[in-house]
Amino acid sequence: METPKNESFRDTIGTLTDDGKRAWVYPKKPSGRYYEKRKIVSYGLIVFLFIAPFIKVGGHQFLMFNVLERRFNIFGFPFWPQDFYLFVISMLIGVVFVALFTVAFGRIFCGWICPQTIFMEMVFRRIEYWIDGDRNKQRKLDRQKWDLEKIRKRLLKWFVFLVISFLIANVFLAYLIGSDTLIKYITEGPFAHTSTLIPLVIFTAVFYFVFAWFREQVCIIACPYGRLQGVLLDNKSIIVAYDHKRGEAENGRKSFRKNEDRQALGHGDCIDCMQCVNVCPTGIDIRNGTQLECVNCTACIDECDHIMDSINLPQGLIRYASEDEIEKKNKFELTPRLKGYTAVLIILTGLLTGLLLLRTDLEARILRLPGQLYEHKQGHIISNVFTYKLINKTTDTISDVSFKLRKYKGEIKLVSTSDNFQVPAQGAAEGTVFIEIDKSELSGDKDKLMIEVYSGDELIETTTVNFLGPRSYN
């Protein structure tokens, strides 16, 4: 990519001053077609974020990530510790999906879907515009002495920020411990559950710190995805890009003058108005090319389009485009790297789908009792003792549970079990079982038995065990 004229290079992030201090960003309030579309997407995602933990599918919370108990619900599917491999595959699919879209469309996830960007730009920043005013008023208010107006605005803004942070923290907690548990704790009073109240206060403080002070530094410094962008992007990736060919022309940028023939003078369409810089939430100049701070929020596109309209020039000086499109007029195409990511995504999705279809509502584990050998019983009967554990992954009690042998003729005897053997909803049942088989049925000193688990007459799970017997000598 050619070097744009009048470009100022830098070796530090854009939010630091020359003496290493924080350069506070005062972005201009954005407006335009992309901003309106982003508002629709953002508020839709916010509504989803707030209601998802309270939606139930088949008795399961729609989304839950109970890390402490290693219980996860994804789109209503419960994942127990025994299903952790399914959760890992789901996360891998998410990572590959984001990587695929980054290679194809740049940092579009950050600008349109990331919760940090959505809450910062569509909630907290808009509240700030409402209380403090637009860019110039905010700068003036910061320099203003602490009079009644400044104290009133600051206290109001900080209070509103704190309330919203508290609400976000509660929703975040609902994802971690479950919405039913959260509602129970609220109704019983927060001081009755101080072990939960303390994390809630910590989460509130973290969210308040991020959105009231740390802000764009999360995207620039803390978020690892911003660093991955440099590895994943190439010249064919669709990004928010400045068309330097059109904007610079032969003699670079020039301020707008009415009735001046810019083309004849060799100047590009960029009038150096700095509005793309003023509206940027991370304080960068998009005309300097792709930068790690850029979150593809499209604010500069909307602002530049508005300026182009006002001076009767075509829109699209800043637009979604690849570097190859700007340099060589090449349109977007599927590269080998994109095809590779797509293939991996399809394989992982197919694998997850297959494993989900094979997954049962009840998991059975039957293991030999450690240290116990087989036992001879009257009538050439060989007996082995096992322990069993049944895990019910559903919200319904599984009743009338029984065990049966497949292929082998024998008997399974449960120890200390009532006639109506049940496995509680989202719970487990465990105990001891004797398996007795006639010696003539055995083929050697170790036979693999298939055990079927029934609920009434319905087969719900199968498992295998090794059955020990006397060694036969020919």
Beta strands, then each sheet from edge to edge (+ up, - down):
strand 1: 56-57
strand 2: 60-61
strand 3: 63-66
strand 4: 71-74
strand 5: 77-79
strand 6: 239-242
strand 7: 318-321
strand 8: 362-368
strand 9: 375-377
strand 10: 381-392
strand 11: 401-406
strand 12: 410-414
strand 13: 428-438
strand 14: 446-455
strand 15: 458-468
sheet 1: 1+ 2-
sheet 2: 3+ 4- 5+
sheet 3: 6+ 7-
sheet 4: 8+ 10- 9+
sheet 5: 8+ 10- 13+ 12-
sheet 6: 11+ 14- 15+
end
